[in-house]
Amino acid sequence: SQQGEEDPQALSIQEGENATMNCSYKTSINNLQWYRQNSGRGLVHLILIRSNEREKHSGRLRVTLDTSKKSSSLLITASRAADTASYFCATAPTGGFKTIFGAGTRLFVKA
Amino acid sequence: DGGITQSPKYLFRKEGQNVTLSCEQNLNHDAMYWYRQDPGQGLRLIYYSQIVNDFQKGDIAEGYSVSREKKESFPLTVTSAQKNPTAFYLCASSTQGFTGNTIYFGEGSWLTVV
């Protein structure tokens, strides 16, 4: 199984609601990143959280990291139809080299 | 504007043909990568290069080849040995190879076997 696994695989919400996506990983990490991918496009970096950080904010995004549980969550507040996309977590294992991407969460925001 | 340019956006390959996907970056990044993405799936690493004239196999390198003759360019050739090449291909770069650095992606190329 993959280092980073997102949950849920798919999420459908109404515009204005909050969307929460989770990422679990297996080994200790240096940092964890979240990326967004619109359908048929490249990935865009959203936010990076280091292993010694617990929470980070960027606009409507809030990322938490719990290294004891080896998990992270991405919260999008007051979602918009334009937030419809796939969201991927990517981990940088400690002592490793490669950045490892999860399979992603597909978010659909209904207007 | 700085970024990564992939071309073509759509490419069709006949059985037995080799095709080359172009990737150019003007971000002055040392490291470049090629990923494959199948519908509804995550990213799988094909090849990566940390510096000019050097590249390494990723997790699914069989049936693919690359070159890195210039810092800005990292073309990917999908050879006839790749039996199931239909997929979305993403080129990416970072300031240094992996180590948790932010990775910047191109807009992708769709390859379809006809």
Contacts between the chains, C-beta under 8 A, distances in Angstrom:
chain1	res1	chain2	res2	distance
A	2	B	42	7.0
A	29	B	100	7.9
A	30	B	99	7.4
A	30	B	100	4.6
A	31	B	100	4.5
A	33	B	100	7.6
A	33	B	102	6.8
A	35	B	103	7.9
A	40	B	88	7.5
A	40	B	108	7.0
A	40	B	110	7.7
A	41	B	107	5.8
A	41	B	108	6.6
A	42	B	4	7.6
A	42	B	90	5.8
A	42	B	92	7.8
A	42	B	105	3.5
A	42	B	106	5.3
A	42	B	107	4.8
A	42	B	108	5.3
A	43	B	43	7.7
A	43	B	90	7.1
A	43	B	92	7.8
A	43	B	103	7.6
A	43	B	105	4.5
A	44	B	105	7.2
A	45	B	102	5.0
A	45	B	103	7.0
A	45	B	104	7.1
A	48	B	100	7.8
A	48	B	102	6.4
A	88	B	42	6.7
A	88	B	43	7.5
A	90	B	103	7.5
A	92	B	98	7.0
A	92	B	99	6.5
A	92	B	100	3.0
A	97	B	97	7.1
A	97	B	98	5.1
A	97	B	99	6.7
A	98	B	45	6.8
A	98	B	98	5.2
A	99	B	98	5.1
A	99	B	100	6.5
A	99	B	101	7.8
A	99	B	103	6.3
A	101	B	42	5.2
A	101	B	43	4.5
A	102	B	42	5.9
A	103	B	41	6.2
A	103	B	42	4.0
A	104	B	42	5.8
A	106	B	40	7.7
